[in-house]
Amino acid sequence: MARLERFGHGGDLDTAVELYGYAKEKLLDFSANIYPYGPPKAIVERLRELLAEPGLRQLTHYPDPDVRELRRMIANHHQVEEDQVLVGNGGAELIDLVVGVLSPGQVGVLEPAFVEYGESARKRDIPVQAVVSRWEDGFVPDWAEVERLLERCDLVFVGVPNNPTGHLVPQEMLKLWAERAVEEKTWLVLDEAFIDFVANGEERSLIGLLDRYPTTIVLRSLTKFYALPGLRLGYMVAQPEVIQQIKRQQVPWSVNALAQAAGCVALSAEVYEPYVEEVHRWLRETKQELLTQLASFPALEVFPGQANYLLVRSCQDGVTSRFLQEELGRRGVLIRDCGMYTGLDERYFRIAVKKREENAVLIESVKEVLVNEG
Ligand SMILES: Cc1ncc(COP(=O)(O)O)c(C=O)c1O
């Protein structure tokens, strides 16, 4: 099947090289939602330093199996206990672990959503139930349906903010869901992989309130915000008993030494605040502009989500997401076809916000494709 999402996700440059024949460095990738200026300099310097150590200690020894230093820093960062934190090889490992270890009879997903929520269940033959929210409703899910999902399922995934829509469930609503989840003894898994991109994101998170909601689990990723998807790093915050139960089933040393070191630098006082400021400034300066430019094409509508990506819908016959992906791909520009998400169809695609000059290339390429089509 000749498609960019052959392995289920955006950001697959190796497949793009096979499909479109460009060298990797020539491709402009709007299909993965990664901060476009790369990781904090201090992380890169630290990794270089470690790799320059005599004896290459980071490579020739096993990493800390208990991820002690980074767990301490994460606990301190969120003002939770160290035994409430489990570090993983990216958020993806943790999504898979919660389903594998908690063995829900039924998994619920608020769709359209990150495909791994459903996949982690389906590959274990666990039935998946969905509440599907719609563009026309601003992707606000129906409360009564969510309540029923929490009643019927043993574990429910919610993206906060959600991918690919960018919709963010308000904290007050999340608290109601979390309360309901306690009553129903349902695991509520809040995937906050993109919450760092949201203004005042930490204030919208439930991490600080988990003592009230013992069946809620929060997942975080450091791969998008800190631009480290190749290194793999994420973590989970929950009650100590759940963390212990999940840790027992995690592959030993799943978080490599360089990822652990990078996480410690990311959360250090000198790096964290200025970096958050830098990323938020970039997003303020670029996202609205990109949204306005995309929305100025009569063929396109844009959903103003809360994250560092935009869900776009084509309203022109013949201009499908697949068509646009192919045409743009031939120009070395990659977008995420969203036709395979539950609740979306061949009209939908997703664009990551990138550097202003890169966004301009995207807009020019879209213009070329649409003019030729029109
Ligand atoms: C919503 C969401 N959660 C989690 C992940 C997994 O991220 P990672 O494993 O890189 O931390 C992704 C990756 O695209 C995602 O989109």
The ligand as an SDF file (V2000), in Angstrom:
LIG
                    3D

 16 16  0  0  0  0  0  0  0  0999 V2000
   -1.5560   11.8100   21.4490 C   0  0  0  0  0  0  0  0  0  0  0  0
   -0.2590   11.0960   21.4610 C   0  0  0  0  0  0  0  0  0  0  0  0
    0.1030   10.4320   22.5660 N   0  0  0  0  0  0  0  0  0  0  0  0
    1.2600    9.7740   22.6440 C   0  0  0  0  0  0  0  0  0  0  0  0
    2.1130    9.7170   21.5740 C   0  0  0  0  0  0  0  0  0  0  0  0
    3.3780    8.9320   21.7030 C   0  0  0  0  0  0  0  0  0  0  0  0
    4.4530    9.7930   21.7700 O   0  0  0  0  0  0  0  0  0  0  0  0
    5.9060    9.2960   22.1800 P   0  0  0  0  0  0  0  0  0  0  0  0
    5.8800    7.8240   22.2470 O   0  0  0  0  0  0  0  0  0  0  0  0
    6.8070    9.8210   21.1240 O   0  0  0  0  0  0  0  0  0  0  0  0
    6.1600    9.9240   23.5310 O   0  0  0  0  0  0  0  0  0  0  0  0
    1.7880   10.3850   20.3920 C   0  0  0  0  0  0  0  0  0  0  0  0
    2.6900   10.3430   19.2350 C   0  0  0  0  0  0  0  0  0  0  0  0
    2.3910   10.8240   18.1690 O   0  0  0  0  0  0  0  0  0  0  0  0
    0.5680   11.0970   20.3380 C   0  0  0  0  0  0  0  0  0  0  0  0
    0.2020   11.7420   19.2350 O   0  0  0  0  0  0  0  0  0  0  0  0
  1  2  1  0
  2  3  1  0
  2 15  2  0
  3  4  2  0
  4  5  1  0
  5  6  1  0
  5 12  2  0
  6  7  1  0
  7  8  1  0
  8  9  2  0
  8 10  1  0
  8 11  1  0
 12 13  1  0
 12 15  1  0
 13 14  2  0
 15 16  1  0
M  END
$$$$
